[in-house]
Amino acid sequence: MKKHYFLLFSIFTIFLNAQSFSLDTTFGNGGYCMYDNFRETSDVVILPDGQFITATSTGSITIRKVNQSGILDSSFGEKDYDMGSNSLDKSESIKKIILNNNKILIYGRVNATPTHSLYDWFLTRINLDGSLDTSFGTNGFTTQSVSQNGTADDFAVDQNGNSYLLISNMGSYMVKVDSNGVIDNNFGTNGKLLLNTFYPKKFYIQNDGKLVMAGTKTNTLTYTEDSYIERRLPDGTYDSTFGTNGSVFIPNTQGSVARNFEYNYTDNSILLLHSKNTIYGGTFFLSKIQISDGASVSGFSNNGRTPDYSFTTAKQLSLGQITVLPNSKIIVTGGITNMYNGTPNLIAQLFVTRLNANGTVDYTTSTAGFQYFMAAPPTTSLRADYIKKLFNLNDGSLVLAYSGGSVTHGSKSFLTKFNSGFLGVDDISAKDHNTFTLHPNPARDHITIQYKKEGNKSFEYSIVDMSGKKIQSGSSIFNEQINIQKLEKGNYIIQFETKKRDRQSLKLIKK
């Protein structure tokens, strides 16, 4: 009987522990990988094999590689590139990097003069081995002036390799650069598409090539700065099928800004993360709209929008990253500056909260509704000033890229890995890993999954891209074909589960 009680207690303990986030201490150094020890202007991209390429502004641009275990790849080394003979005169500040068609595109701003009185935006392309692709632009770089106050905000790449760059310079605008690194002067007016009626923060290109921007805009009905999302056709004209003449307001009595969004092509939805314009910050809400027309998804929370959320012990938050786990739980991450719970104030540490699929806060992670983690091992006292990327590995784990400064230790850039509390689809026992096969792989139009234990049985499946977005799902039967003609060329993960709860994920390459 004692053994039974002990077994039940162990199972109960494991269940409780599985609900909370935790650092994966097998990653890097106790859960952290410091990939740059001097700078905080950096960004990261994940490769199809699970490794990471990092780009850091070190006067020039420094390229490094981190393996799946969070260890810097010493054989890859460091590659440095700059646009001027004196990198201190023309130091590059990195905004974002993207993996596209086995090339790495890096976007940012560069000093155009030694006195830093004028600036250019720049776009450069790197090969996967870290070498500069000199066939792109002029010796690997494309630049354009943004005068004195211009900043590089965001960019995205379409399926043809065209880059659309979001720029702020006394009013926002967009520039299109083709796959060869040449500015398209036929886009917009003389190569610039003006966006000066609102303040875009995030940018995305849909699978159909439509351009989507989210941010904030003055609402003439309420005279508040409200969350705003706008969609344009690939040529820059408004998409009249979306919202009201191509735009959607998501109003709030105190004003808000759309910080980020997550696409789900399977259920035709866009999940948006908003922060409210409250005096202390820290209040946020989620909304969900339809991809097709921008209408609210009535089945999500209260007519497509959650209540305003704030945590009494976490008043000052800087939120920016959102993703959805394979079990439909929603993850929101950011930085937390202070905790009003009787403990000493914190300076910009890592904040994580989990919500249920319907938008309610999942309090099984913590009775407070959130968890926080040091931005680096405590001896470095680093701030999490910039939360750059959140990588959803689709096995229940997440990798967060961020950077910040420290009065004592200077600026640094990190990757850290979390276990999200969700046991993913790749959790079958080792002895079963070879019972499923996927062929052909790479595939063009159809794939077939074979199951050695039981043939001709049904299963449910989902296909997600490398950023964690669900692209296709459905039911099928082992040894029967699944049509993947609608998938774009690239790398995916197919997740599937049988009626007997056997489940696994396999890598899929669409050619």
Secondary structure, DSSP 8 states (H G I E B T S, - for coil): -HHHHHHHHHHHHHHHHHHS-EE-TTTTBTTEEEEESS---EEEEE-TTS-EEEEEESSSEEEEEE-TTS-B-TTT--EEE-SSSSTTTS-EEEEEEEEETTEEEEEEEEESSTTS-SEEEEEEEEETTS-B-TTTTBTTEEEEEEETT-EEEEEEE-TTS-EEEEEESSSEEEEEE-TTS-B-TTSTBTTBEE-TTSEEEEEEE-TTS-EEEEEEEEETTTTEEEEEEEEE-TTS-B-TTSTBTTEEEE--TT-EEEEEEEEETTTTEEEEEEEE--SS---EEEEEEETTT--B-TTTTBTTB---B-BTTB-EEEEEEEEE-TTS-EEEEEEEEE--SSS---SSEEEEEEE-TTS-B-TTS-TTS-EEE-SS-GGG-----EEEEEEE-SSSEEEEEEEE--TTT--EEEEEEEE-S---TT-S-GGGTTSEEEESSSBSSEEEEEESSSTT-EEEEEEEETTS-EEEEEEEETTSEEE-TTS-SEEEEEEEEETT--EEEEEEEE-
